[in-house]
Amino acid sequence: MSMLSEGRPTRQEDNLQMTDTGSITTHTGNRALMVDEPLIFEIGSPDRSGVDLPEAPPVESRLGGLEREAPMAIPGLSEGETIRHYTRLSRQNYAIDVGLFPLGSCTMKHNPRLNEKMARLKGFADIHPLQPVDSVQGALGVINELAVWLIKLTGMYGVAMTPKAGAHGELCGILCIRAGLEARGDAREVILVPESAHGTNPATAAFAGYKVEDIPANAAGRVDLEALKARLGPDVAGVMITNPNTCGLFEPDMKAISDAVHEAGGYVYCDGANFNAIVGKVRPGDLGIDAMHINLHKTFSTPHGGGGPGSGPVVLSEALAPYGPLPFTERHADGHITLVEEETVEDRHPHTFGRMSAFHGQMGMFTRALAYILSHGADGLKQVAEDAVLNANYILRSLEDVLEAPFAHSGPCMHEALFSDKGFTNELTTLDLAKGMIDEGYHPMTMYFPLVVHGAMLVEPTETESKAAIDQFIGAFRSVAERAKAGDERLKSAPHFAPRRRLDETQAARKPILVWTEDEDFAQAAE
Ligand SMILES: *Cc1c(COP(=O)(O)O)cnc(C)c1O
């Protein structure tokens, strides 16, 4: 089944080789390019320096006796030592540029270098948000054009560009809902959220002061429409539904859900983090959605997580657009779009709930996202969705004979494949499989999420992986899954080949050591 290019070894059949590091040790403890890099404090010393600066002339202190008496104890290294230290550390990072990132619910896709080039153009990179508007027309044009694309792709009425991540966008949408309800003197107190929701959904609703109640899922992993309808009433402000949902499934009843919620006087928030799977195929506006965030760092390929800031524009329905934050792009009846700014608030946008951020949002992400959208065009974006869904289904069907796939019976998945730990023996768990994947050279998949599936493993390949890359991943995943089912004891102590062995996750969370100190008592106490 392997499509690996010729000569590329696969460990698929030869699991035993995995622990066969033999008894060979090296003088340094390093393993070839795998270097165990000490802390910079351990290799540097305060009297070394990477630069030669002339002695500063004495100046009269104006610090009133508060001058530092001893030199700062920061480590000094030569230029070469410094660059080696950080380069070595960087090589211990897993990143989308190093290998396939199977994290479900994340859309970790390749970030095209073209986008980076665009974002670094001086006219975008070297401007300041307080510059006169006349001098940044091009940058505002980028925001405006991206806003038009987001409105068109979603079939919505307006968009708030300022939220800085998905969770921030959720808050923006819920604040719009609150403002909309309060404007009609109908403050309500409950937000309904499906059991499978991303943790940010209930957190956002609670943060905005709402009571959160669960909506049950049906046997097919979707929102139970009848149970939802039965709960709707005059106290329900709205629902937050992820579509495609966190089981990797499309919610086919979305329009019926929206109609029922509207009928009961509530609003519909859609978590659009998984828009990658439906972009160009489905317009949320046609499904009756009132507010939906789009994670530019997921769907539109801007760097993600440790690699860069997020950006979470929120598209709004005609009913909620009047409450959206400033500054704000607005589509007029003739299709024309303008940026409503603070000074025009009195006459142009009087019902806004306020601001989500000081300025216009994540300019660097806007530039990257627009570059991505323009380089694909509408047809290309549609193909993005189709290829992402095809890749996820390929993984689902290639592994369902070895791993239980809880909802595979209810048809194809969308962007991500969901498996459970059913059939693992010898008390092996999803965590052990994840650690085994590290030895195989992969970042582990999302695990124990969604909570509705026992020992859940959520795998999202995205559209940017080739068939060869996916086959190699499937081979590794299958091999480790087979070992988990066969009860391979050695998985319990994996990873064996990573720079660090298995960490005590409880201690790491409860007693993190976040500062370096020479003080032995402190170091011991921290242990
Ligand atoms: C990623 C994600 C979020 C949160 O987005 P951030 O940009 O990380 O704040 C919310 N919901 C779902 C379903 C997600 O996948």
PDBQT file of the ligand as one rigid body, heavy atoms in Angstrom, charges set to zero:
ROOT
HETATM    1  C1  LIG A 601      -9.069  26.685  16.802  1.00  0.00    +0.000 C 
HETATM    2  C2  LIG A 601     -10.476  26.651  17.207  1.00  0.00    +0.000 A 
HETATM    3  C3  LIG A 601     -11.034  27.665  18.006  1.00  0.00    +0.000 A 
HETATM    4  C4  LIG A 601     -10.211  28.790  18.622  1.00  0.00    +0.000 C 
HETATM    5  O1  LIG A 601      -9.502  29.549  17.722  1.00  0.00    +0.000 OA
HETATM    6  P1  LIG A 601      -8.180  30.355  18.166  1.00  0.00    +0.000 P 
HETATM    7  O2  LIG A 601      -7.805  31.110  16.956  1.00  0.00    +0.000 OA
HETATM    8  O3  LIG A 601      -7.178  29.325  18.577  1.00  0.00    +0.000 OA
HETATM    9  O4  LIG A 601      -8.569  31.238  19.316  1.00  0.00    +0.000 OA
HETATM   10  C5  LIG A 601     -12.376  27.610  18.275  1.00  0.00    +0.000 A 
HETATM   11  N1  LIG A 601     -13.142  26.595  17.828  1.00  0.00    +0.000 NA
HETATM   12  C6  LIG A 601     -12.638  25.595  17.079  1.00  0.00    +0.000 A 
HETATM   13  C7  LIG A 601     -13.548  24.510  16.589  1.00  0.00    +0.000 C 
HETATM   14  C8  LIG A 601     -11.290  25.588  16.749  1.00  0.00    +0.000 A 
HETATM   15  O5  LIG A 601     -10.793  24.592  16.020  1.00  0.00    +0.000 OA
ENDROOT
TORSDOF 0
